[in-house]
Amino acid sequence: MKTILELQAKARWVRQHILEMSLHAKSGHITSSFSCADILVALYHGGLLRFDPKNPSWPERDIFLMSKGQSGIALYPILADLGFFPVSDLKHFADKGSHISVHIGKDIPGSEIVSGSLGHGLGIGCGFAWAAKVDWLSHLTVCLLGDGECYEGSVWEAAMFAGHHNLNNLVAIVDRNEMGVLDFTEISLKLSSLAEKFAAFGWRVKEIDGHSFEQIFDAFSDVRSRRYDKPLAIIAKTVKGKGVSFMENARLWHYRVPDGDMIEVARKELTSE
């Protein structure tokens, strides 16, 4: 098990790769990926998920669904680092013919779904979780959503289904950076309070700092015990663009790659502790 300092270092390493991959491709949702990097590192490097890189289809694996598919660029370095595919593949992000694309797909070892269109991940997660309960399987299904994605009605249809069927083997993590494509979510169309919304659909809810490994671990502390008969929603407060000061909470950077002097500024900030 890695220490908190080691996990923090790994998250910096992931953000560095996100930047370099985007610079190579001149494409990529950098800020959306920076906001969830700590969550992904906690799940994979922090021991929260069960998986086997040598056998991605291991029947006893936990199911992880990257519903906010535009942030696949944050998951690629983690999967490669763990041995799902060669780290050298990261150099070909978004190249013609490469399996490492802007939106994560099913052809990526360790990826369960194609998530180009937002709003479907939680519904698919409900299917995985319900099937596991029917078959008396013990694994978890964990779904990472963006908060802007929660504007989709399909998310709330799935939330209603999960609450009704007591899917206590399902965890939804909402990357709550409070920003969408065009503006801050509370200006575009208010989402608050997401905690109250999920609770109304029959979920347990925990609100955490999505950049605190301690709080992420604490949120998962009782999820395998099945002490509760409700699915778990974790509202993870994050900063879009976390790690690079001029990108943090800046609307301009939703789908933009730095150039000129900004590149070295970003690299320097991502290498400093």
Number of C-alpha atoms within 10 A of each C-alpha: 8 12 11 14 11 13 18 20 16 20 26 22 16 26 30 22 20 27 26 18 22 22 18 16 16 15 18 27 24 28 29 29 28 29 28 33 28 26 25 20 23 25 19 17 21 19 13 17 18 15 19 17 16 13 12 15 15 12 12 13 17 18 22 23 24 26 31 28 27 23 28 25 31 30 23 27 25 22 19 18 16 16 15 20 18 12 15 9 14 22 16 16 25 21 13 9 9 12 18 21 22 20 19 26 19 12 12 18 19 24 22 18 20 18 22 16 13 21 24 22 28 29 20 18 27 25 17 18 28 22 12 17 16 8 9 9 14 15 20 25 26 27 23 24 27 26 23 24 20 16 16 13 12 17 19 18 13 21 25 16 18 27 22 14 16 18 27 25 29 27 27 24 25 26 27 26 26 21 23 19 14 11 16 17 19 12 12 13 11 12 17 11 9 19 17 13 15 22 18 13 19 22 29 20 22 18 18 19 17 26 21 18 22 13 16 23 16 13 19 15 11 11 17 13 9 13 9 16 15 23 28 27 24 26 25 25 20 25 24 27 25 24 23 18 13 14 21 17 19 16 17 12 19 22 14 16 20 18 11 7 8 13 14 12 14 19 16 12 14 21 13 9 9
